[in-house]
Amino acid sequence: MSNAVAAKIGEQSPRDLPRDLFTVKQFSERRPAWTAAAIRSLILNAEDRLNSRGERIPGNGLGAAGAVVRVSRRVLIDEERFFQWIAQQQRGRR
């Protein structure tokens, strides 16, 4: 490996490092408490959106947390960030 490549790798932020990404089906099989339908609902409501009158409906923050990764048409779940988001939701309710 060249020094330039090694230096570039050393500059990577934690966001750039490999992550455990799963499809909705894989995630729900891995974590049975979360059904595929429940995960899809969370993904659907992850970002802010507009209602029919043009009013903003706030999202749940899952997208902003980086837990939803879109690659072309594929939607993947970052397991670690998903559970960080869950913990953040719990802290916000106290």
C-alpha positions as CSV (number, residue, x, y, z in Angstrom):
1,M,0.0,0.0,0.0
2,S,1.4,3.4,-0.9
3,N,2.0,6.1,1.7
4,A,-0.7,8.3,0.1
5,V,-3.3,5.5,0.4
6,A,-2.3,4.8,4.0
7,A,-2.5,8.5,4.9
8,K,-6.0,8.7,3.3
9,I,-7.1,5.7,5.3
10,G,-5.8,7.3,8.5
11,E,-7.9,10.4,7.7
12,Q,-11.1,8.5,7.6
13,S,-13.7,9.6,10.1
14,P,-15.8,7.0,12.1
15,R,-18.6,7.7,9.6
16,D,-16.4,6.3,6.8
17,L,-15.5,3.0,8.4
18,P,-17.3,-0.2,7.5
19,R,-20.6,-0.6,9.3
20,D,-23.0,-3.5,9.9
21,L,-25.7,-2.8,7.3
22,F,-28.8,-5.0,6.9
23,T,-31.8,-5.0,4.7
24,V,-35.2,-4.6,6.4
25,K,-35.8,-8.4,6.1
26,Q,-32.3,-9.3,7.5
27,F,-32.7,-6.8,10.3
28,S,-36.1,-8.1,11.4
29,E,-34.8,-11.7,11.2
30,R,-31.8,-10.7,13.3
31,R,-33.8,-8.7,15.8
32,P,-37.3,-10.5,16.1
33,A,-38.7,-7.7,18.3
34,W,-38.7,-5.5,15.2
35,T,-41.0,-6.7,12.5
36,A,-40.3,-5.8,8.9
37,A,-43.5,-3.8,8.9
38,A,-42.4,-1.8,12.0
39,I,-39.0,-1.0,10.4
40,R,-40.6,0.1,7.2
41,S,-43.0,2.4,9.1
42,L,-40.0,3.9,10.9
43,I,-38.2,4.4,7.6
44,L,-41.3,5.9,5.9
45,N,-41.5,8.5,8.7
46,A,-37.7,9.1,9.1
47,E,-37.6,12.4,7.3
48,D,-39.7,15.5,7.4
49,R,-42.5,15.6,4.8
50,L,-45.4,17.8,3.7
51,N,-49.1,17.1,4.1
52,S,-51.7,17.8,1.5
53,R,-52.0,21.4,2.7
54,G,-48.2,22.0,2.4
55,E,-47.6,21.9,6.1
56,R,-44.5,20.3,7.5
57,I,-44.9,17.0,9.3
58,P,-41.7,16.4,11.4
59,G,-39.9,13.1,10.9
60,N,-38.9,10.8,13.7
61,G,-35.1,11.5,13.3
62,L,-34.1,8.1,12.2
63,G,-32.7,9.4,8.9
64,A,-30.8,12.3,10.6
65,A,-29.3,9.7,13.0
66,G,-27.7,8.0,10.0
67,A,-29.5,4.7,10.7
68,V,-31.0,4.6,7.2
69,V,-28.6,4.1,4.3
70,R,-29.8,4.3,0.8
71,V,-27.8,2.8,-2.0
72,S,-29.6,3.1,-5.3
73,R,-33.0,1.5,-4.6
74,R,-31.7,-0.6,-1.7
75,V,-32.6,0.6,1.8
76,L,-30.3,-0.6,4.5
77,I,-30.3,-0.3,8.3
78,D,-27.2,0.6,10.2
79,E,-27.7,-1.6,13.3
80,E,-25.4,0.4,15.7
81,R,-26.9,3.8,14.7
82,F,-30.5,2.4,14.9
83,F,-30.0,1.4,18.5
84,Q,-28.2,4.7,19.3
85,W,-31.3,6.4,18.0
86,I,-33.5,4.2,20.2
87,A,-31.4,5.1,23.2
88,Q,-31.7,8.8,22.3
89,Q,-35.5,8.5,22.0
90,Q,-35.6,7.0,25.5
91,R,-33.4,9.7,27.0
92,G,-35.7,12.3,25.4
93,R,-38.8,10.9,27.1
94,R,-37.5,11.2,30.7
